[in-house]
Amino acid sequence: MNHPDTLPARSAAETPPQPPGLLGRLGTWSVRHFKAVLVGWLVVVAVLGAFAPQVTSALSGAGWQADGSESVKVRQVAEQHFGGNASTALQIVVAADRPVTEPAVQQVIAKAGELAAADPRVSTVVAPQPGATISQDGRTAILLAGAKASPDDMVRAADDLKGPLNELSTDGISVHATGASVLWSDFNKANHDAMMKSEIMSWPVTLAILVLAFGSLVAAGLPLLLTMAGLAASAGSLVLISHLFPVSIWAMNFAMMFALALGIDYALFLVVRFRSARMGRSLSSAGAVAETMDTAGKAVLLSGATVLVSLSAVMLVPSPAFRSMAGGIMLAVLFVLAATLTLLPAVLGRLGHRVDSLALPWVKAGEHRSPRFAAWGERLWKHPLRYGALALAALIALAAPVIGLRTAMPSITVIPGDASARAGYTAVQQAFGPGAPGTLQVVTPAGQAADVAARISATPGIAGVMPAQSAPDGSGWSMIQAVPTVDPSSPDLAHTVHVLRAELPQETLVGGAAVENLDLQHLLTEKTPLVIGVVMALGFVLLLVALRAPLISLLGTVASLLSTGAAFGVARLVFQDGHGAGLFGFKSQGFLDGWAPVFFFAMIFAIAMDYTVFLLASAKEHYERSGDPKEAMVGALAHSGRVIFAAAGVMVAVFFTFALSGPLPPKEMGIVLGVAVLLDAALVRLVLLPVILRLTGRAAWRIPAWLDRVLPKISFSHG
């Protein structure tokens, strides 16, 4: 057998062409019906894209709750029976350098009340009450604007009211809206501004990397074509879907990021393969597209399915924000995948050799097999244990800190210091005590309200209890509000809530905005093992069906855990311990945000399996052609290593731009995902997985007879 480095670019050039498979026929059809495909996509993008500009106003900002939890039930009781005095109500804080009873301050309080009462989403405005919502020094007062609308609409009410309320501030008198709804309003704005800034920063970097990866300006533009089509269509779709049920604004943020990253991945894989199919051969453009789709197209389809399956597991978390975020990404992936399998083949078929137009002077157009990655494959084949052990040791060392990882829901520090919610929060703490912004709401049958209030007062961790308030509608409920002794983000608050729920009568419910966060954190902790298990199981099944090789499918799935663990180990060092906090411009909260493990795991695993599919599909194709484990491993690196390296470079650049701007959660997203992709591509896909192929040899591709009969016949070689 010839040495891999001396093999011709395409040893099958002399063999008669095989009839195209299903995806090959789809590609041929797209080429022959170029105008129909192009017009169809233009219509889709134009119709759905017309709704895209509404995305920031149409999508919601709330939904961060554990459906069915005790705290959500408290909020629902408060909305229905207590005039909207719920966790979503707006708190208007008036702080003065003089007693609030003075006429000038009273005039500001009256104007603030009139502004809030004029909004149709506000039920009633409760004036400041001595002993409850007027501070002991008499210089801070709180008006309560009750919630008459859904949590998402109350966030929109905060959008509209916080500015005019702040404008009421005068010398010596400050007015700020605060509370959970205002916090989400401020956070969504800061997050949106950061995402837009990051997107603007990422496009030039992405284009530069694409030009270097493709070696041609024309070829480099194709991923951007897919990305823009996918983004416009998915953004418009999310706006339409938002009329049926609330969709988190984060769904669009993540969709933008994934559409860009996966659009580049998929286009890279197909364009490189298309150029290879044409190199030194007499294939027509349609024939080259057919071969590309039957080989690389299958890998892209499987990769897209793996991403969709991984993200679908997040739907197991009964939280509207999580489900809509996962749904938004899945929608973007579907559009990008559809464009990759129809629009891109049609454009490639029309461009033909012109895909290499405006090439860089040093680029050899159509070169598919990389001599450098082939040489790297040869080195790994000769010294698998040396390189495998080094990569494994590095990943384990980086993953070790994950053992001490702590998670909690975001604190007030995730929004800018000059934001309305944070300014009001600080004023409330200074006037009423550290636990005042996290006031607990306890609802109980009226007949036992006195006993419940006494028990709450005697509970450690409670600074004060307000008199029980009977429901004005005669429903038989009473509400007791209790101020904790600690800040809402303190871990001690969870213990206090646990004690209250354990000792108060069964019909009594404990809630409030801070408790909703605690219930969501508990739900996420509870569901994380289930999501991880389902993601891994479904990923393994997809690989098994596609590769028809149980051993390498299992090892490829398990290997994805290494980069995930290492990424979370780095996250603990950066965000919990604060290493590098100054470099990235944030102050450590002492924990990682509670939503990160379950959601980031699904995203990281999806990306890791993306590269796994690319590498193993190429290895399977080489093994099918040669029957030689060495050619399978070395050939896979030679033909897909450069693509994986370039795609990972783009992803890392995109993700790290999110780490350079905005509030803390986008920084967490950017750093965790960026580190995960970097480690996965550099150490897992380009070192460990090839080493595993080397050490397992032919056993990697062996399939038991009974499984061979059960699984569908899928081949990655053309035909």
Beta strands, then each sheet from edge to edge (+ up, - down):
strand 1: 90-96
strand 2: 122-126
strand 3: 140-147
strand 4: 173-178
strand 5: 407-408
strand 6: 440-445
strand 7: 462-465
strand 8: 469-470
strand 9: 477-484
strand 10: 509-511
strand 11: 592-593
sheet 1: 2+ 3- 1+ 4-
sheet 2: 5+ 11+
sheet 3: 7+ 9- 6+ 10-
sheet 4: 7+ 9- 8+
end
